Amino acid sequence: MDLVHISGVLVIQHLQNNYREYHSFLNFMSTVGDPRNIFSVYFPLWFHLSHKVGTKMIWVAVIGDWLNLIFKWILFGQRPYWWVQETTFYHNNSAPRLEQFQITCETGPGSPSGHAMGSSCVWYVMITSVLHFTRPSPSASSVQSLQRWADILFRLLRSGLWMAFWIIQMSVCISRVFIATHFPHQVILGLLSGMLVAAVFDHIPSVYSASLKVYIQTDVFLFSFAVCFYLLLKVMGIDLLWSVTKAKKWCVNPEWIHLDTSPFAGLLRNLGALFGLGLAVNSEMFLQSCKGKNGNKTRFKLMCVAATLTCLQLLDLMKMPTHTEVLFYALSFCKSASVPLAVVAVIPYCVHLLIGDEDRKLS
């Protein structure tokens, strides 16, 4: 692997030396690929456009991030910013200098890239959903020429969307390499893995009608498997939190190390989101609002989107205490569970009541 890592370091140096002026754009693209944006931005927008797409997005994101965690524990991937400091390949203080940024010092193992995997899986879901909605029906027009034009326009749209998909994914991958938090092979593995997870869920329609029991059972299985795997390897003398120690040792600014990038923080955050979605879609509030008479009204959907995005931005400003890890993980679970609960049930129900009151006043 040393040859792969050395080649990766050369790529990072090339990017940092020749594309330094694009630092702001690359930082932005790294933010675009942040898995946390799936819950706070993409999911609220898509759920009120299509309940199925929103539901699928959460399942894909949660299962994909869980697989990412397991792969990281198995592959023991190094991160560039600490590898160059510890490798014995370089001699006599000849180790290359890699610049670090505020978002460089992630604490989990590096392979595969969670940002690349999360971004590719959720954008794959969005692109394929748009194509599904816009695909022309064979019976859409009785005029053959119009049908042919519809097919041509759809092919152009499909080509444009997939081109945009690859531009976005390549930008996210390059940004992760540029900030020296991943080697190139790690982002490529993450990109392909995310697409594969999303493609698999195209053949699992049962998630759209899953009961609360299924959501809870899935949460329990994912948590139990991860904890048992961690404890098993720990008994064997393998510390799966080795990367946290390396991050703390080699990050140039201790303030850049955040507990929410640790492996268990991501696990609890995702399990909370899945649990919250299960509560929400099986609640009476969801049935009365999103599934009720107002559910298909454009005004209702726009009001829900505006209210949820505003509330989630305010929720994101809430900082959780990090002095106790157990408390931080528990609050992460609760905070993540509140997001889909608010998006799917609480806020739509409040909007439903508001619209109902306005209609009664007008009548």
C-alpha positions as YAML, in Angstrom:
chain: A
units: angstrom
residues:
- id: 1
  name: MET
  ca: [0.00, 0.00, 0.00]
- id: 2
  name: ASP
  ca: [2.97, 2.35, 0.43]
- id: 3
  name: LEU
  ca: [3.21, 2.87, -3.33]
- id: 4
  name: VAL
  ca: [-0.51, 3.72, -3.48]
- id: 5
  name: HIS
  ca: [-0.15, 6.15, -0.57]
- id: 6
  name: ILE
  ca: [2.97, 7.76, -2.07]
- id: 7
  name: SER
  ca: [1.18, 8.29, -5.38]
- id: 8
  name: GLY
  ca: [-1.75, 9.76, -3.47]
- id: 9
  name: VAL
  ca: [0.52, 12.19, -1.62]
- id: 10
  name: LEU
  ca: [1.90, 13.39, -4.96]
- id: 11
  name: VAL
  ca: [-1.65, 14.04, -6.18]
- id: 12
  name: ILE
  ca: [-2.46, 15.97, -2.98]
- id: 13
  name: GLN
  ca: [0.70, 18.07, -3.33]
- id: 14
  name: HIS
  ca: [-0.15, 18.82, -6.96]
- id: 15
  name: LEU
  ca: [-3.65, 19.98, -6.04]
- id: 16
  name: GLN
  ca: [-2.51, 22.08, -3.08]
- id: 17
  name: ASN
  ca: [0.34, 23.69, -5.02]
- id: 18
  name: ASN
  ca: [-1.50, 24.42, -8.27]
- id: 19
  name: TYR
  ca: [-5.13, 24.93, -7.29]
- id: 20
  name: ARG
  ca: [-4.80, 26.89, -4.06]
- id: 21
  name: GLU
  ca: [-6.96, 29.70, -5.46]
- id: 22
  name: TYR
  ca: [-9.91, 27.28, -5.65]
- id: 23
  name: HIS
  ca: [-9.74, 26.61, -1.91]
- id: 24
  name: SER
  ca: [-13.13, 28.23, -1.17]
- id: 25
  name: PHE
  ca: [-14.91, 26.31, -3.93]
- id: 26
  name: LEU
  ca: [-13.35, 22.99, -2.89]
- id: 27
  name: ASN
  ca: [-14.29, 23.61, 0.74]
- id: 28
  name: PHE
  ca: [-17.85, 24.28, -0.41]
- id: 29
  name: MET
  ca: [-17.94, 21.04, -2.41]
- id: 30
  name: SER
  ca: [-16.70, 19.14, 0.62]
- id: 31
  name: THR
  ca: [-19.65, 20.63, 2.51]
- id: 32
  name: VAL
  ca: [-21.99, 19.58, -0.31]
- id: 33
  name: GLY
  ca: [-20.79, 16.01, 0.18]
- id: 34
  name: ASP
  ca: [-21.23, 16.08, 3.96]
- id: 35
  name: PRO
  ca: [-23.60, 13.20, 4.87]
- id: 36
  name: ARG
  ca: [-25.28, 15.42, 7.46]
- id: 37
  name: ASN
  ca: [-26.73, 17.55, 4.64]
- id: 38
  name: ILE
  ca: [-28.79, 14.57, 3.56]
- id: 39
  name: PHE
  ca: [-30.97, 14.95, 6.64]
- id: 40
  name: SER
  ca: [-31.02, 18.75, 6.91]
- id: 41
  name: VAL
  ca: [-31.32, 19.76, 3.22]
- id: 42
  name: TYR
  ca: [-31.96, 17.01, 0.67]
- id: 43
  name: PHE
  ca: [-34.45, 14.97, 2.69]
- id: 44
  name: PRO
  ca: [-36.82, 17.86, 3.63]
- id: 45
  name: LEU
  ca: [-36.93, 19.05, 0.01]
- id: 46
  name: TRP
  ca: [-37.55, 15.65, -1.51]
- id: 47
  name: PHE
  ca: [-39.92, 14.18, 1.06]
- id: 48
  name: HIS
  ca: [-42.61, 16.77, 0.35]
- id: 49
  name: LEU
  ca: [-42.12, 16.30, -3.37]
- id: 50
  name: SER
  ca: [-42.35, 12.52, -3.11]
- id: 51
  name: HIS
  ca: [-42.78, 10.55, 0.11]
- id: 52
  name: LYS
  ca: [-41.23, 7.48, -1.50]
- id: 53
  name: VAL
  ca: [-38.09, 9.29, -2.63]
- id: 54
  name: GLY
  ca: [-37.63, 10.92, 0.78]
- id: 55
  name: THR
  ca: [-38.10, 7.61, 2.58]
- id: 56
  name: LYS
  ca: [-35.70, 5.83, 0.24]
- id: 57
  name: MET
  ca: [-33.15, 8.60, 0.73]
- id: 58
  name: ILE
  ca: [-33.04, 8.08, 4.50]
- id: 59
  name: TRP
  ca: [-32.74, 4.29, 4.17]
- id: 60
  name: VAL
  ca: [-29.97, 4.57, 1.58]
- id: 61
  name: ALA
  ca: [-28.10, 7.17, 3.65]
- id: 62
  name: VAL
  ca: [-28.34, 5.20, 6.90]
- id: 63
  name: ILE
  ca: [-27.44, 1.79, 5.48]
- id: 64
  name: GLY
  ca: [-24.73, 3.31, 3.30]
- id: 65
  name: ASP
  ca: [-23.10, 5.14, 6.21]
- id: 66
  name: TRP
  ca: [-23.34, 2.03, 8.40]
- id: 67
  name: LEU
  ca: [-21.59, -0.03, 5.71]
- id: 68
  name: ASN
  ca: [-19.03, 2.75, 5.41]
- id: 69
  name: LEU
  ca: [-18.29, 2.41, 9.13]
- id: 70
  name: ILE
  ca: [-17.90, -1.37, 8.92]
- id: 71
  name: PHE
  ca: [-15.65, -1.08, 5.84]
- id: 72
  name: LYS
  ca: [-13.51, 1.49, 7.64]
- id: 73
  name: TRP
  ca: [-13.08, -0.81, 10.61]
- id: 74
  name: ILE
  ca: [-12.11, -3.68, 8.30]
- id: 75
  name: LEU
  ca: [-9.82, -1.81, 5.90]
- id: 76
  name: PHE
  ca: [-7.92, 0.29, 8.48]
- id: 77
  name: GLY
  ca: [-7.49, 3.08, 5.95]
- id: 78
  name: GLN
  ca: [-4.85, 5.70, 6.72]
- id: 79
  name: ARG
  ca: [-5.45, 9.42, 6.24]
- id: 80
  name: PRO
  ca: [-2.83, 11.47, 4.39]
- id: 81
  name: TYR
  ca: [-2.35, 14.14, 7.05]
- id: 82
  name: TRP
  ca: [-1.12, 11.59, 9.58]
- id: 83
  name: TRP
  ca: [0.36, 8.97, 7.24]
- id: 84
  name: VAL
  ca: [3.09, 11.29, 5.96]
- id: 85
  name: GLN
  ca: [4.16, 11.88, 9.57]
- id: 86
  name: GLU
  ca: [4.42, 8.22, 10.53]
- id: 87
  name: THR
  ca: [5.55, 6.34, 7.44]
- id: 88
  name: THR
  ca: [9.14, 5.10, 7.30]
- id: 89
  name: PHE
  ca: [9.33, 5.54, 3.54]
- id: 90
  name: TYR
  ca: [10.66, 9.08, 3.77]
- id: 91
  name: HIS
  ca: [14.13, 9.54, 5.27]
- id: 92
  name: ASN
  ca: [16.09, 12.36, 6.94]
- id: 93
  name: ASN
  ca: [13.15, 14.70, 7.47]
- id: 94
  name: SER
  ca: [12.20, 14.48, 3.80]
- id: 95
  name: ALA
  ca: [8.51, 13.89, 4.49]
- id: 96
  name: PRO
  ca: [6.38, 16.13, 2.27]
- id: 97
  name: ARG
  ca: [4.43, 18.93, 3.89]
- id: 98
  name: LEU
  ca: [0.69, 18.62, 3.43]
- id: 99
  name: GLU
  ca: [-1.36, 21.65, 4.33]
- id: 100
  name: GLN
  ca: [-4.21, 21.08, 6.76]
- id: 101
  name: PHE
  ca: [-7.51, 22.94, 6.88]
- id: 102
  name: GLN
  ca: [-10.30, 23.33, 9.40]
- id: 103
  name: ILE
  ca: [-12.16, 20.32, 7.97]
- id: 104
  name: THR
  ca: [-9.08, 18.11, 7.47]
- id: 105
  name: CYS
  ca: [-8.79, 16.45, 10.88]
- id: 106
  name: GLU
  ca: [-11.50, 13.80, 10.77]
- id: 107
  name: THR
  ca: [-11.01, 11.12, 13.39]
- id: 108
  name: GLY
  ca: [-12.27, 7.94, 11.72]
- id: 109
  name: PRO
  ca: [-10.28, 5.63, 9.41]
- id: 110
  name: GLY
  ca: [-9.97, 6.90, 5.86]
- id: 111
  name: SER
  ca: [-11.22, 4.12, 3.58]
- id: 112
  name: PRO
  ca: [-13.70, 4.36, 2.01]
- id: 113
  name: SER
  ca: [-14.53, 8.08, 2.03]
- id: 114
  name: GLY
  ca: [-17.78, 8.73, 3.85]
- id: 115
  name: HIS
  ca: [-18.34, 12.04, 2.06]
- id: 116
  name: ALA
  ca: [-17.88, 10.47, -1.38]
- id: 117
  name: MET
  ca: [-20.07, 7.50, -0.46]
- id: 118
  name: GLY
  ca: [-22.84, 9.61, 1.09]
- id: 119
  name: SER
  ca: [-22.83, 12.12, -1.74]
- id: 120
  name: SER
  ca: [-22.90, 9.52, -4.52]
- id: 121
  name: CYS
  ca: [-25.69, 7.47, -2.95]
- id: 122
  name: VAL
  ca: [-28.02, 10.41, -2.32]
- id: 123
  name: TRP
  ca: [-27.38, 12.10, -5.66]
- id: 124
  name: TYR
  ca: [-27.91, 8.75, -7.39]
- id: 125
  name: VAL
  ca: [-31.31, 8.54, -5.71]
- id: 126
  name: MET
  ca: [-32.18, 12.10, -6.76]
- id: 127
  name: ILE
  ca: [-31.06, 11.70, -10.38]
- id: 128
  name: THR
  ca: [-32.84, 8.38, -10.92]
- id: 129
  name: SER
  ca: [-35.99, 9.78, -9.27]
- id: 130
  name: VAL
  ca: [-36.08, 12.80, -11.57]
- id: 131
  name: LEU
  ca: [-35.65, 10.52, -14.59]
- id: 132
  name: HIS
  ca: [-38.43, 8.27, -13.32]
- id: 133
  name: PHE
  ca: [-40.82, 11.21, -12.97]
- id: 134
  name: THR
  ca: [-39.97, 12.70, -16.37]
- id: 135
  name: ARG
  ca: [-39.80, 9.53, -18.45]
- id: 136
  name: PRO
  ca: [-42.34, 9.92, -21.26]
- id: 137
  name: SER
  ca: [-45.14, 7.41, -21.35]
- id: 138
  name: PRO
  ca: [-45.68, 5.48, -24.60]
- id: 139
  name: SER
  ca: [-49.31, 6.57, -24.51]
- id: 140
  name: ALA
  ca: [-48.51, 10.20, -23.70]
- id: 141
  name: SER
  ca: [-49.30, 11.26, -27.24]
- id: 142
  name: SER
  ca: [-51.12, 9.71, -30.14]
- id: 143
  name: VAL
  ca: [-49.01, 11.72, -32.58]
- id: 144
  name: GLN
  ca: [-45.84, 9.82, -33.44]
- id: 145
  name: SER
  ca: [-43.76, 12.95, -34.12]
- id: 146
  name: LEU
  ca: [-44.59, 14.40, -30.70]
- id: 147
  name: GLN
  ca: [-43.69, 11.10, -29.08]
- id: 148
  name: ARG
  ca: [-40.36, 11.15, -30.88]
- id: 149
  name: TRP
  ca: [-39.64, 14.69, -29.68]
- id: 150
  name: ALA
  ca: [-40.54, 13.68, -26.13]
- id: 151
  name: ASP
  ca: [-38.06, 10.79, -26.34]
- id: 152
  name: ILE
  ca: [-35.32, 13.11, -27.65]
- id: 153
  name: LEU
  ca: [-35.91, 15.64, -24.88]
- id: 154
  name: PHE
  ca: [-35.82, 12.87, -22.29]
- id: 155
  name: ARG
  ca: [-32.50, 11.57, -23.64]
- id: 156
  name: LEU
  ca: [-31.05, 15.08, -23.48]
- id: 157
  name: LEU
  ca: [-32.30, 15.49, -19.93]
- id: 158
  name: ARG
  ca: [-30.87, 12.11, -18.94]
- id: 159
  name: SER
  ca: [-27.48, 12.95, -20.44]
- id: 160
  name: GLY
  ca: [-27.45, 16.37, -18.76]
- id: 161
  name: LEU
  ca: [-28.39, 15.00, -15.35]
- id: 162
  name: TRP
  ca: [-25.79, 12.23, -15.40]
- id: 163
  name: MET
  ca: [-23.18, 14.69, -16.59]
- id: 164
  name: ALA
  ca: [-24.09, 16.95, -13.65]
- id: 165
  name: PHE
  ca: [-23.93, 13.93, -11.33]
- id: 166
  name: TRP
  ca: [-20.38, 13.08, -12.36]
- id: 167
  name: ILE
  ca: [-19.24, 16.71, -12.20]
- id: 168
  name: ILE
  ca: [-20.58, 17.03, -8.65]
- id: 169
  name: GLN
  ca: [-19.11, 13.71, -7.52]
- id: 170
  name: MET
  ca: [-15.71, 14.41, -9.02]
- id: 171
  name: SER
  ca: [-15.71, 17.84, -7.38]
- id: 172
  name: VAL
  ca: [-16.54, 16.30, -3.99]
- id: 173
  name: CYS
  ca: [-13.83, 13.67, -4.42]
- id: 174
  name: ILE
  ca: [-11.21, 16.23, -5.48]
- id: 175
  name: SER
  ca: [-12.12, 18.44, -2.54]
- id: 176
  name: ARG
  ca: [-11.57, 15.59, -0.06]
- id: 177
  name: VAL
  ca: [-8.18, 14.85, -1.60]
- id: 178
  name: PHE
  ca: [-7.23, 18.54, -1.72]
- id: 179
  name: ILE
  ca: [-7.72, 19.03, 2.03]
- id: 180
  name: ALA
  ca: [-5.53, 15.92, 2.71]
- id: 181
  name: THR
  ca: [-8.19, 13.99, 4.54]
- id: 182
  name: HIS
  ca: [-8.36, 11.19, 1.93]
- id: 183
  name: PHE
  ca: [-6.16, 9.47, -0.63]
- id: 184
  name: PRO
  ca: [-7.53, 9.28, -4.20]
- id: 185
  name: HIS
  ca: [-8.24, 5.53, -4.05]
- id: 186
  name: GLN
  ca: [-10.36, 6.07, -0.92]
- id: 187
  name: VAL
  ca: [-12.71, 8.56, -2.57]
- id: 188
  name: ILE
  ca: [-13.04, 6.37, -5.67]
- id: 189
  name: LEU
  ca: [-13.99, 3.39, -3.49]
- id: 190
  name: GLY
  ca: [-16.51, 5.54, -1.61]
- id: 191
  name: LEU
  ca: [-18.03, 6.87, -4.84]
- id: 192
  name: LEU
  ca: [-18.59, 3.41, -6.33]
- id: 193
  name: SER
  ca: [-19.82, 1.92, -3.04]
- id: 194
  name: GLY
  ca: [-22.41, 4.67, -2.61]
- id: 195
  name: MET
  ca: [-23.81, 4.14, -6.10]
- id: 196
  name: LEU
  ca: [-24.00, 0.39, -5.49]
- id: 197
  name: VAL
  ca: [-25.95, 0.81, -2.23]
- id: 198
  name: ALA
  ca: [-28.41, 3.19, -3.88]
- id: 199
  name: ALA
  ca: [-28.87, 0.85, -6.85]
- id: 200
  name: VAL
  ca: [-29.62, -2.09, -4.54]
- id: 201
  name: PHE
  ca: [-32.43, -0.14, -2.86]
- id: 202
  name: ASP
  ca: [-34.14, 0.21, -6.24]
- id: 203
  name: HIS
  ca: [-35.08, -3.45, -5.73]
- id: 204
  name: ILE
  ca: [-36.28, -3.16, -2.10]
- id: 205
  name: PRO
  ca: [-39.75, -1.54, -2.34]
- id: 206
  name: SER
  ca: [-40.71, -2.84, 1.10]
- id: 207
  name: VAL
  ca: [-39.01, 0.14, 2.79]
- id: 208
  name: TYR
  ca: [-41.83, 2.41, 1.60]
- id: 209
  name: SER
  ca: [-44.41, 0.65, 3.75]
- id: 210
  name: ALA
  ca: [-42.25, -0.55, 6.65]
- id: 211
  name: SER
  ca: [-43.90, -0.60, 10.07]
- id: 212
  name: LEU
  ca: [-42.44, 0.95, 13.20]
- id: 213
  name: LYS
  ca: [-41.47, -2.56, 14.31]
- id: 214
  name: VAL
  ca: [-39.31, -2.97, 11.19]
- id: 215
  name: TYR
  ca: [-37.60, 0.36, 11.83]
- id: 216
  name: ILE
  ca: [-36.84, -0.58, 15.44]
- id: 217
  name: GLN
  ca: [-35.63, -4.05, 14.50]
- id: 218
  name: THR
  ca: [-33.35, -2.55, 11.85]
- id: 219
  name: ASP
  ca: [-31.94, -0.04, 14.34]
- id: 220
  name: VAL
  ca: [-31.32, -2.74, 16.93]
- id: 221
  name: PHE
  ca: [-29.61, -5.00, 14.38]
- id: 222
  name: LEU
  ca: [-27.35, -2.24, 13.03]
- id: 223
  name: PHE
  ca: [-26.35, -1.08, 16.52]
- id: 224
  name: SER
  ca: [-25.86, -4.61, 17.89]
- id: 225
  name: PHE
  ca: [-23.78, -5.74, 14.91]
- id: 226
  name: ALA
  ca: [-21.51, -2.67, 15.11]
- id: 227
  name: VAL
  ca: [-21.00, -2.94, 18.87]
- id: 228
  name: CYS
  ca: [-20.43, -6.71, 18.78]
- id: 229
  name: PHE
  ca: [-17.96, -6.32, 15.92]
- id: 230
  name: TYR
  ca: [-16.13, -3.62, 17.86]
- id: 231
  name: LEU
  ca: [-16.02, -5.71, 21.06]
- id: 232
  name: LEU
  ca: [-14.94, -8.85, 19.20]
- id: 233
  name: LEU
  ca: [-11.96, -7.13, 17.63]
- id: 234
  name: LYS
  ca: [-11.13, -5.44, 20.92]
- id: 235
  name: VAL
  ca: [-10.98, -8.85, 22.61]
- id: 236
  name: MET
  ca: [-8.60, -9.89, 19.85]
- id: 237
  name: GLY
  ca: [-6.39, -6.95, 20.76]
- id: 238
  name: ILE
  ca: [-7.45, -4.69, 17.90]
- id: 239
  name: ASP
  ca: [-8.46, -1.17, 18.92]
- id: 240
  name: LEU
  ca: [-10.90, 0.17, 16.33]
- id: 241
  name: LEU
  ca: [-10.52, 3.69, 17.71]
- id: 242
  name: TRP
  ca: [-6.82, 3.81, 16.78]
- id: 243
  name: SER
  ca: [-7.55, 6.54, 14.26]
- id: 244
  name: VAL
  ca: [-8.81, 8.94, 16.93]
- id: 245
  name: THR
  ca: [-5.41, 8.81, 18.65]
- id: 246
  name: LYS
  ca: [-3.60, 9.51, 15.38]
- id: 247
  name: ALA
  ca: [-5.90, 12.42, 14.59]
- id: 248
  name: LYS
  ca: [-5.29, 14.03, 17.97]
- id: 249
  name: LYS
  ca: [-1.54, 13.53, 17.61]
- id: 250
  name: TRP
  ca: [-1.03, 14.92, 14.11]
- id: 251
  name: CYS
  ca: [-3.72, 17.56, 13.66]
- id: 252
  name: VAL
  ca: [-1.96, 20.94, 13.69]
- id: 253
  name: ASN
  ca: [-4.86, 22.60, 15.53]
- id: 254
  name: PRO
  ca: [-6.57, 20.68, 18.37]
- id: 255
  name: GLU
  ca: [-9.67, 22.85, 17.93]
- id: 256
  name: TRP
  ca: [-10.24, 21.28, 14.51]
- id: 257
  name: ILE
  ca: [-10.89, 17.86, 16.05]
- id: 258
  name: HIS
  ca: [-14.59, 17.36, 16.66]
- id: 259
  name: LEU
  ca: [-16.28, 14.49, 18.46]
- id: 260
  name: ASP
  ca: [-19.04, 14.35, 15.85]
- id: 261
  name: THR
  ca: [-16.56, 12.94, 13.30]
- id: 262
  name: SER
  ca: [-15.81, 9.91, 15.46]
- id: 263
  name: PRO
  ca: [-17.12, 6.49, 14.31]
- id: 264
  name: PHE
  ca: [-19.74, 6.04, 17.04]
- id: 265
  name: ALA
  ca: [-21.05, 9.60, 16.63]
- id: 266
  name: GLY
  ca: [-21.94, 8.87, 13.00]
- id: 267
  name: LEU
  ca: [-23.50, 5.53, 13.95]
- id: 268
  name: LEU
  ca: [-25.79, 7.03, 16.61]
- id: 269
  name: ARG
  ca: [-26.67, 9.96, 14.35]
- id: 270
  name: ASN
  ca: [-27.85, 7.63, 11.58]
- id: 271
  name: LEU
  ca: [-29.72, 5.27, 13.88]
- id: 272
  name: GLY
  ca: [-31.53, 8.26, 15.38]
- id: 273
  name: ALA
  ca: [-32.59, 9.47, 11.94]
- id: 274
  name: LEU
  ca: [-33.96, 6.04, 10.97]
- id: 275
  name: PHE
  ca: [-35.83, 5.71, 14.27]
- id: 276
  name: GLY
  ca: [-37.30, 9.19, 13.89]
- id: 277
  name: LEU
  ca: [-38.49, 8.39, 10.37]
- id: 278
  name: GLY
  ca: [-40.12, 5.19, 11.61]
- id: 279
  name: LEU
  ca: [-41.98, 7.08, 14.32]
- id: 280
  name: ALA
  ca: [-43.04, 9.80, 11.91]
- id: 281
  name: VAL
  ca: [-44.38, 7.77, 8.96]
- id: 282
  name: ASN
  ca: [-46.36, 5.54, 11.32]
- id: 283
  name: SER
  ca: [-47.85, 8.42, 13.31]
- id: 284
  name: GLU
  ca: [-51.38, 9.78, 13.26]
- id: 285
  name: MET
  ca: [-50.04, 13.28, 12.53]
- id: 286
  name: PHE
  ca: [-48.49, 12.06, 9.28]
- id: 287
  name: LEU
  ca: [-51.69, 10.31, 8.22]
- id: 288
  name: GLN
  ca: [-53.83, 13.38, 8.88]
- id: 289
  name: SER
  ca: [-51.49, 15.88, 7.23]
- id: 290
  name: CYS
  ca: [-49.32, 14.43, 4.44]
- id: 291
  name: LYS
  ca: [-51.73, 11.59, 3.70]
- id: 292
  name: GLY
  ca: [-54.84, 13.69, 4.25]
- id: 293
  name: LYS
  ca: [-56.79, 16.03, 2.00]
- id: 294
  name: ASN
  ca: [-54.10, 18.71, 2.13]
- id: 295
  name: GLY
  ca: [-51.27, 16.33, 1.27]
- id: 296
  name: ASN
  ca: [-51.38, 16.95, -2.50]
- id: 297
  name: LYS
  ca: [-51.89, 20.71, -2.35]
- id: 298
  name: THR
  ca: [-48.98, 22.75, -3.70]
- id: 299
  name: ARG
  ca: [-49.49, 25.42, -1.04]
- id: 300
  name: PHE
  ca: [-49.27, 22.81, 1.70]
- id: 301
  name: LYS
  ca: [-46.03, 21.35, 0.31]
- id: 302
  name: LEU
  ca: [-44.38, 24.75, -0.13]
- id: 303
  name: MET
  ca: [-45.30, 25.82, 3.39]
- id: 304
  name: CYS
  ca: [-43.95, 22.54, 4.79]
- id: 305
  name: VAL
  ca: [-40.66, 22.90, 2.90]
- id: 306
  name: ALA
  ca: [-40.16, 26.51, 4.01]
- id: 307
  name: ALA
  ca: [-41.03, 25.74, 7.63]
- id: 308
  name: THR
  ca: [-38.91, 22.60, 7.87]
- id: 309
  name: LEU
  ca: [-35.81, 24.16, 6.30]
- id: 310
  name: THR
  ca: [-36.09, 27.12, 8.67]
- id: 311
  name: CYS
  ca: [-36.57, 24.95, 11.74]
- id: 312
  name: LEU
  ca: [-33.73, 22.61, 10.79]
- id: 313
  name: GLN
  ca: [-31.34, 25.51, 10.34]
- id: 314
  name: LEU
  ca: [-32.24, 26.72, 13.82]
- id: 315
  name: LEU
  ca: [-31.85, 23.18, 15.17]
- id: 316
  name: ASP
  ca: [-28.41, 22.96, 13.58]
- id: 317
  name: LEU
  ca: [-27.31, 25.99, 15.59]
- id: 318
  name: MET
  ca: [-27.83, 24.07, 18.81]
- id: 319
  name: LYS
  ca: [-24.46, 22.85, 20.08]
- id: 320
  name: MET
  ca: [-24.33, 19.75, 22.23]
- id: 321
  name: PRO
  ca: [-21.98, 19.31, 25.21]
- id: 322
  name: THR
  ca: [-18.89, 17.29, 24.35]
- id: 323
  name: HIS
  ca: [-17.29, 16.90, 27.78]
- id: 324
  name: THR
  ca: [-19.00, 13.51, 28.25]
- id: 325
  name: GLU
  ca: [-18.97, 11.13, 25.29]
- id: 326
  name: VAL
  ca: [-21.95, 9.04, 26.41]
- id: 327
  name: LEU
  ca: [-24.09, 12.17, 26.87]
- id: 328
  name: PHE
  ca: [-22.95, 13.49, 23.50]
- id: 329
  name: TYR
  ca: [-23.88, 10.23, 21.74]
- id: 330
  name: ALA
  ca: [-27.29, 10.11, 23.46]
- id: 331
  name: LEU
  ca: [-28.06, 13.70, 22.50]
- id: 332
  name: SER
  ca: [-26.86, 13.03, 18.93]
- id: 333
  name: PHE
  ca: [-29.35, 10.18, 18.67]
- id: 334
  name: CYS
  ca: [-32.20, 12.33, 20.00]
- id: 335
  name: LYS
  ca: [-31.32, 15.33, 17.85]
- id: 336
  name: SER
  ca: [-31.14, 13.18, 14.71]
- id: 337
  name: ALA
  ca: [-34.43, 11.48, 15.53]
- id: 338
  name: SER
  ca: [-36.11, 14.88, 15.87]
- id: 339
  name: VAL
  ca: [-35.21, 15.84, 12.28]
- id: 340
  name: PRO
  ca: [-37.40, 13.36, 10.34]
- id: 341
  name: LEU
  ca: [-40.02, 13.56, 13.09]
- id: 342
  name: ALA
  ca: [-40.28, 17.31, 12.51]
- id: 343
  name: VAL
  ca: [-40.08, 17.05, 8.70]
- id: 344
  name: VAL
  ca: [-42.60, 14.24, 8.28]
- id: 345
  name: ALA
  ca: [-45.06, 14.62, 11.15]
- id: 346
  name: VAL
  ca: [-44.90, 17.62, 13.48]
- id: 347
  name: ILE
  ca: [-44.45, 20.52, 11.05]
- id: 348
  name: PRO
  ca: [-46.81, 19.14, 8.34]
- id: 349
  name: TYR
  ca: [-49.45, 18.59, 11.04]
- id: 350
  name: CYS
  ca: [-49.10, 22.18, 12.24]
- id: 351
  name: VAL
  ca: [-49.35, 23.42, 8.64]
- id: 352
  name: HIS
  ca: [-52.39, 21.19, 8.15]
- id: 353
  name: LEU
  ca: [-54.09, 22.74, 11.17]
- id: 354
  name: LEU
  ca: [-53.18, 26.23, 9.98]
- id: 355
  name: ILE
  ca: [-54.62, 25.66, 6.52]
- id: 356
  name: GLY
  ca: [-57.72, 24.12, 8.06]
- id: 357
  name: ASP
  ca: [-58.27, 27.18, 10.27]
- id: 358
  name: GLU
  ca: [-57.82, 29.52, 7.29]
- id: 359
  name: ASP
  ca: [-60.31, 27.54, 5.21]
- id: 360
  name: ARG
  ca: [-62.89, 27.64, 8.00]
- id: 361
  name: LYS
  ca: [-62.48, 31.40, 8.38]
- id: 362
  name: LEU
  ca: [-62.88, 31.92, 4.62]
- id: 363
  name: SER
  ca: [-66.01, 29.78, 4.56]
...
